[in-house]
Protein backbone atom coordinates (compact mmCIF):
# COMPACT_ATOMS: atom_id res chain seq x y z
CA UNK A 1 0.00 0.00 0.00
CA UNK A 2 1.26 3.39 -0.85
CA UNK A 3 0.77 5.48 2.21
CA UNK A 4 1.42 8.74 0.37
CA UNK A 5 -1.46 8.18 -2.02
CA UNK A 6 -3.92 6.62 0.41
CA UNK A 7 -6.66 9.09 1.16
CA UNK A 8 -7.54 7.46 4.46
CA UNK A 9 -4.00 7.56 5.80
CA UNK A 10 -3.49 11.05 4.56
CA UNK A 11 -6.41 12.25 6.64
CA UNK A 12 -5.13 10.45 9.72
CA UNK A 13 -1.50 11.53 9.39
CA UNK A 14 -1.95 14.93 7.81
CA UNK A 15 -0.06 17.20 10.18
CA UNK A 16 0.50 19.97 7.68
CA UNK A 17 4.15 20.72 8.37
CA UNK A 18 4.92 17.39 10.00
CA UNK A 19 4.59 14.40 7.80
CA UNK A 20 5.06 10.88 9.00
CA UNK A 21 8.20 9.77 7.28
CA UNK A 22 10.59 7.03 8.18
CA UNK A 23 13.56 9.36 8.11
CA UNK A 24 11.96 11.69 10.61
CA UNK A 25 11.14 8.84 12.97
CA UNK A 26 14.71 7.49 12.71
CA UNK A 27 16.22 10.92 13.29
CA UNK A 28 13.93 11.42 16.28
CA UNK A 29 14.85 7.97 17.67
CA UNK A 30 18.57 8.63 17.21
CA UNK A 31 18.19 12.06 18.78
CA UNK A 32 16.36 10.53 21.78
CA UNK A 33 19.13 7.92 22.12
CA UNK A 34 21.83 10.61 22.02
CA UNK A 35 19.96 12.74 24.57
CA UNK A 36 19.45 9.67 26.78
CA UNK A 37 23.16 8.83 26.48
CA UNK A 38 24.21 12.32 27.54
CA UNK A 39 21.55 12.51 30.25
CA UNK A 40 22.73 9.15 31.52
CA UNK A 41 26.36 10.32 31.55
CA UNK A 42 25.75 13.83 32.89
CA UNK A 43 22.67 13.45 35.09
CA UNK A 44 21.55 9.94 35.94
CA UNK A 45 24.94 8.36 36.73
CA UNK A 46 26.05 11.16 39.11
CA UNK A 47 22.66 11.16 40.81
CA UNK A 48 22.68 7.36 41.12
CA UNK A 49 26.29 7.45 42.33
CA UNK A 50 25.33 10.07 44.93
CA UNK A 51 22.39 7.93 46.03
CA UNK A 52 24.63 4.86 46.29
CA UNK A 53 27.21 6.84 48.29
CA UNK A 54 24.46 8.02 50.63
CA UNK A 55 23.18 4.47 51.01
CA UNK A 56 26.72 3.24 51.77
CA UNK A 57 27.25 6.10 54.22
CA UNK A 58 23.92 5.35 55.91
CA UNK A 59 24.83 1.65 56.09
CA UNK A 60 28.25 2.44 57.58
CA UNK A 61 26.60 4.80 60.08
CA UNK A 62 24.15 2.06 61.04
CA UNK A 63 27.03 -0.39 61.50
CA UNK A 64 28.95 2.19 63.53
CA UNK A 65 25.83 2.85 65.60
CA UNK A 66 25.41 -0.86 66.25
CA UNK A 67 29.09 -1.04 67.27
CA UNK A 68 28.67 1.97 69.55
CA UNK A 69 25.56 0.45 71.09
CA UNK A 70 27.47 -2.74 71.83
CA UNK A 71 30.32 -0.69 73.29
CA UNK A 72 27.83 1.28 75.41
CA UNK A 73 26.23 -1.96 76.62
CA UNK A 74 29.69 -3.35 77.50
CA UNK A 75 30.62 -0.14 79.31
CA UNK A 76 27.29 -0.17 81.18
CA UNK A 77 27.95 -3.74 82.32
CA UNK A 78 31.48 -2.76 83.35
CA UNK A 79 30.11 0.26 85.20
CA UNK A 80 27.53 -1.88 87.00
CA UNK A 81 30.21 -4.42 87.95
CA UNK A 82 32.51 -1.71 89.28
CA UNK A 83 29.64 -0.04 91.09
CA UNK A 84 28.63 -3.27 92.82
CA UNK A 85 32.29 -3.88 93.73
CA UNK A 86 32.60 -0.38 95.18
CA UNK A 87 29.33 -0.82 97.07
CA UNK A 88 30.69 -4.06 98.52
CA UNK A 89 33.88 -2.31 99.58
CA UNK A 90 31.89 0.53 101.13
CA UNK A 91 29.77 -1.97 103.06
CA UNK A 92 32.93 -3.78 104.22
CA UNK A 93 34.58 -0.51 105.29
CA UNK A 94 31.38 0.55 107.02
CA UNK A 95 31.26 -2.76 108.88
CA UNK A 96 34.92 -2.50 109.91
CA UNK A 97 34.38 1.09 111.00
CA UNK A 98 31.35 0.03 113.03
CA UNK A 99 33.41 -2.71 114.69
CA UNK A 100 36.22 -0.26 115.48
CA UNK A 101 33.77 2.25 116.89
CA UNK A 102 32.08 -0.46 118.96
CA UNK A 103 35.47 -1.56 120.30
CA UNK A 104 36.34 2.05 121.13
CA UNK A 105 32.99 2.51 122.89
CA UNK A 106 33.51 -0.75 124.80
CA UNK A 107 37.01 0.40 125.82
CA UNK A 108 35.68 3.77 126.99
CA UNK A 109 32.88 2.05 128.92
CA UNK A 110 35.38 -0.35 130.50
CA UNK A 111 37.59 2.59 131.53
CA UNK A 112 34.56 4.38 132.95
CA UNK A 113 33.50 1.19 134.77
CA UNK A 114 36.99 0.76 136.24
CA UNK A 115 37.11 4.43 137.21
CA UNK A 116 33.67 4.21 138.84
CA UNK A 117 34.67 1.01 140.67
CA UNK A 118 37.86 2.69 141.88
CA UNK A 119 35.81 5.68 142.98
CA UNK A 120 33.34 3.34 144.65
CA UNK A 121 36.11 1.52 146.53
CA UNK A 122 37.67 4.83 147.52
CA UNK A 123 34.30 6.16 148.70
CA UNK A 124 33.63 2.88 150.53
CA UNK A 125 37.03 3.06 152.24
CA UNK A 126 36.39 6.69 153.17
CA UNK A 127 32.97 5.79 154.49
CA UNK A 128 34.43 2.85 156.46
CA UNK A 129 37.10 5.15 157.90
CA UNK A 130 34.48 7.75 158.84
CA UNK A 131 32.33 5.02 160.40
CA UNK A 132 35.32 3.88 162.45
CA UNK A 133 36.03 7.48 163.46
CA UNK A 134 32.37 7.92 164.35
CA UNK A 135 32.47 4.69 166.43
CA UNK A 136 35.57 5.85 168.20
CA UNK A 137 33.99 9.25 168.88
CA UNK A 138 30.72 7.62 169.85
CA UNK A 139 32.59 5.25 172.15
CA UNK A 140 34.47 8.15 173.70
CA UNK A 141 31.25 10.14 174.01
CA UNK A 142 29.47 7.13 175.52
CA UNK A 143 32.38 6.70 177.93
CA UNK A 144 32.17 10.36 178.97
CA UNK A 145 28.41 10.21 179.36
CA UNK A 146 28.71 7.02 181.38
CA UNK A 147 31.33 8.68 183.62
CA UNK A 148 29.15 11.78 184.02
CA UNK A 149 26.12 9.63 184.79
CA UNK A 150 28.13 7.62 187.28
CA UNK A 151 29.47 10.81 188.85
CA UNK A 152 25.99 12.24 189.18
CA UNK A 153 24.66 9.03 190.65
CA UNK A 154 27.54 8.98 193.12
CA UNK A 155 27.05 12.60 194.03
CA UNK A 156 23.45 12.29 194.58
C-alpha positions as a Markdown table, in Angstrom:
| # | Residue | x | y | z |
|---|---|---|---|---|
| 1 | Unk | 0.0 | 0.0 | 0.0 |
| 2 | Unk | 1.3 | 3.4 | -0.9 |
| 3 | Unk | 0.8 | 5.5 | 2.2 |
| 4 | Unk | 1.4 | 8.7 | 0.4 |
| 5 | Unk | -1.5 | 8.2 | -2.0 |
| 6 | Unk | -3.9 | 6.6 | 0.4 |
| 7 | Unk | -6.7 | 9.1 | 1.2 |
| 8 | Unk | -7.5 | 7.5 | 4.5 |
| 9 | Unk | -4.0 | 7.6 | 5.8 |
| 10 | Unk | -3.5 | 11.0 | 4.6 |
| 11 | Unk | -6.4 | 12.2 | 6.6 |
| 12 | Unk | -5.1 | 10.4 | 9.7 |
| 13 | Unk | -1.5 | 11.5 | 9.4 |
| 14 | Unk | -2.0 | 14.9 | 7.8 |
| 15 | Unk | -0.1 | 17.2 | 10.2 |
| 16 | Unk | 0.5 | 20.0 | 7.7 |
| 17 | Unk | 4.1 | 20.7 | 8.4 |
| 18 | Unk | 4.9 | 17.4 | 10.0 |
| 19 | Unk | 4.6 | 14.4 | 7.8 |
| 20 | Unk | 5.1 | 10.9 | 9.0 |
| 21 | Unk | 8.2 | 9.8 | 7.3 |
| 22 | Unk | 10.6 | 7.0 | 8.2 |
| 23 | Unk | 13.6 | 9.4 | 8.1 |
| 24 | Unk | 12.0 | 11.7 | 10.6 |
| 25 | Unk | 11.1 | 8.8 | 13.0 |
| 26 | Unk | 14.7 | 7.5 | 12.7 |
| 27 | Unk | 16.2 | 10.9 | 13.3 |
| 28 | Unk | 13.9 | 11.4 | 16.3 |
| 29 | Unk | 14.8 | 8.0 | 17.7 |
| 30 | Unk | 18.6 | 8.6 | 17.2 |
| 31 | Unk | 18.2 | 12.1 | 18.8 |
| 32 | Unk | 16.4 | 10.5 | 21.8 |
| 33 | Unk | 19.1 | 7.9 | 22.1 |
| 34 | Unk | 21.8 | 10.6 | 22.0 |
| 35 | Unk | 20.0 | 12.7 | 24.6 |
| 36 | Unk | 19.5 | 9.7 | 26.8 |
| 37 | Unk | 23.2 | 8.8 | 26.5 |
| 38 | Unk | 24.2 | 12.3 | 27.5 |
| 39 | Unk | 21.6 | 12.5 | 30.3 |
| 40 | Unk | 22.7 | 9.1 | 31.5 |
| 41 | Unk | 26.4 | 10.3 | 31.5 |
| 42 | Unk | 25.7 | 13.8 | 32.9 |
| 43 | Unk | 22.7 | 13.5 | 35.1 |
| 44 | Unk | 21.6 | 9.9 | 35.9 |
| 45 | Unk | 24.9 | 8.4 | 36.7 |
| 46 | Unk | 26.0 | 11.2 | 39.1 |
| 47 | Unk | 22.7 | 11.2 | 40.8 |
| 48 | Unk | 22.7 | 7.4 | 41.1 |
| 49 | Unk | 26.3 | 7.4 | 42.3 |
| 50 | Unk | 25.3 | 10.1 | 44.9 |
| 51 | Unk | 22.4 | 7.9 | 46.0 |
| 52 | Unk | 24.6 | 4.9 | 46.3 |
| 53 | Unk | 27.2 | 6.8 | 48.3 |
| 54 | Unk | 24.5 | 8.0 | 50.6 |
| 55 | Unk | 23.2 | 4.5 | 51.0 |
| 56 | Unk | 26.7 | 3.2 | 51.8 |
| 57 | Unk | 27.3 | 6.1 | 54.2 |
| 58 | Unk | 23.9 | 5.4 | 55.9 |
| 59 | Unk | 24.8 | 1.7 | 56.1 |
| 60 | Unk | 28.2 | 2.4 | 57.6 |
| 61 | Unk | 26.6 | 4.8 | 60.1 |
| 62 | Unk | 24.1 | 2.1 | 61.0 |
| 63 | Unk | 27.0 | -0.4 | 61.5 |
| 64 | Unk | 29.0 | 2.2 | 63.5 |
| 65 | Unk | 25.8 | 2.8 | 65.6 |
| 66 | Unk | 25.4 | -0.9 | 66.2 |
| 67 | Unk | 29.1 | -1.0 | 67.3 |
| 68 | Unk | 28.7 | 2.0 | 69.6 |
| 69 | Unk | 25.6 | 0.4 | 71.1 |
| 70 | Unk | 27.5 | -2.7 | 71.8 |
| 71 | Unk | 30.3 | -0.7 | 73.3 |
| 72 | Unk | 27.8 | 1.3 | 75.4 |
| 73 | Unk | 26.2 | -2.0 | 76.6 |
| 74 | Unk | 29.7 | -3.3 | 77.5 |
| 75 | Unk | 30.6 | -0.1 | 79.3 |
| 76 | Unk | 27.3 | -0.2 | 81.2 |
| 77 | Unk | 28.0 | -3.7 | 82.3 |
| 78 | Unk | 31.5 | -2.8 | 83.4 |
| 79 | Unk | 30.1 | 0.3 | 85.2 |
| 80 | Unk | 27.5 | -1.9 | 87.0 |
| 81 | Unk | 30.2 | -4.4 | 87.9 |
| 82 | Unk | 32.5 | -1.7 | 89.3 |
| 83 | Unk | 29.6 | 0.0 | 91.1 |
| 84 | Unk | 28.6 | -3.3 | 92.8 |
| 85 | Unk | 32.3 | -3.9 | 93.7 |
| 86 | Unk | 32.6 | -0.4 | 95.2 |
| 87 | Unk | 29.3 | -0.8 | 97.1 |
| 88 | Unk | 30.7 | -4.1 | 98.5 |
| 89 | Unk | 33.9 | -2.3 | 99.6 |
| 90 | Unk | 31.9 | 0.5 | 101.1 |
| 91 | Unk | 29.8 | -2.0 | 103.1 |
| 92 | Unk | 32.9 | -3.8 | 104.2 |
| 93 | Unk | 34.6 | -0.5 | 105.3 |
| 94 | Unk | 31.4 | 0.6 | 107.0 |
| 95 | Unk | 31.3 | -2.8 | 108.9 |
| 96 | Unk | 34.9 | -2.5 | 109.9 |
| 97 | Unk | 34.4 | 1.1 | 111.0 |
| 98 | Unk | 31.4 | 0.0 | 113.0 |
| 99 | Unk | 33.4 | -2.7 | 114.7 |
| 100 | Unk | 36.2 | -0.3 | 115.5 |
| 101 | Unk | 33.8 | 2.3 | 116.9 |
| 102 | Unk | 32.1 | -0.5 | 119.0 |
| 103 | Unk | 35.5 | -1.6 | 120.3 |
| 104 | Unk | 36.3 | 2.1 | 121.1 |
| 105 | Unk | 33.0 | 2.5 | 122.9 |
| 106 | Unk | 33.5 | -0.7 | 124.8 |
| 107 | Unk | 37.0 | 0.4 | 125.8 |
| 108 | Unk | 35.7 | 3.8 | 127.0 |
| 109 | Unk | 32.9 | 2.1 | 128.9 |
| 110 | Unk | 35.4 | -0.3 | 130.5 |
| 111 | Unk | 37.6 | 2.6 | 131.5 |
| 112 | Unk | 34.6 | 4.4 | 132.9 |
| 113 | Unk | 33.5 | 1.2 | 134.8 |
| 114 | Unk | 37.0 | 0.8 | 136.2 |
| 115 | Unk | 37.1 | 4.4 | 137.2 |
| 116 | Unk | 33.7 | 4.2 | 138.8 |
| 117 | Unk | 34.7 | 1.0 | 140.7 |
| 118 | Unk | 37.9 | 2.7 | 141.9 |
| 119 | Unk | 35.8 | 5.7 | 143.0 |
| 120 | Unk | 33.3 | 3.3 | 144.7 |
| 121 | Unk | 36.1 | 1.5 | 146.5 |
| 122 | Unk | 37.7 | 4.8 | 147.5 |
| 123 | Unk | 34.3 | 6.2 | 148.7 |
| 124 | Unk | 33.6 | 2.9 | 150.5 |
| 125 | Unk | 37.0 | 3.1 | 152.2 |
| 126 | Unk | 36.4 | 6.7 | 153.2 |
| 127 | Unk | 33.0 | 5.8 | 154.5 |
| 128 | Unk | 34.4 | 2.9 | 156.5 |
| 129 | Unk | 37.1 | 5.2 | 157.9 |
| 130 | Unk | 34.5 | 7.7 | 158.8 |
| 131 | Unk | 32.3 | 5.0 | 160.4 |
| 132 | Unk | 35.3 | 3.9 | 162.5 |
| 133 | Unk | 36.0 | 7.5 | 163.5 |
| 134 | Unk | 32.4 | 7.9 | 164.3 |
| 135 | Unk | 32.5 | 4.7 | 166.4 |
| 136 | Unk | 35.6 | 5.9 | 168.2 |
| 137 | Unk | 34.0 | 9.2 | 168.9 |
| 138 | Unk | 30.7 | 7.6 | 169.8 |
| 139 | Unk | 32.6 | 5.3 | 172.2 |
| 140 | Unk | 34.5 | 8.1 | 173.7 |
| 141 | Unk | 31.3 | 10.1 | 174.0 |
| 142 | Unk | 29.5 | 7.1 | 175.5 |
| 143 | Unk | 32.4 | 6.7 | 177.9 |
| 144 | Unk | 32.2 | 10.4 | 179.0 |
| 145 | Unk | 28.4 | 10.2 | 179.4 |
| 146 | Unk | 28.7 | 7.0 | 181.4 |
| 147 | Unk | 31.3 | 8.7 | 183.6 |
| 148 | Unk | 29.2 | 11.8 | 184.0 |
| 149 | Unk | 26.1 | 9.6 | 184.8 |
| 150 | Unk | 28.1 | 7.6 | 187.3 |
| 151 | Unk | 29.5 | 10.8 | 188.9 |
| 152 | Unk | 26.0 | 12.2 | 189.2 |
| 153 | Unk | 24.7 | 9.0 | 190.7 |
| 154 | Unk | 27.5 | 9.0 | 193.1 |
| 155 | Unk | 27.1 | 12.6 | 194.0 |
| 156 | Unk | 23.4 | 12.3 | 194.6 |
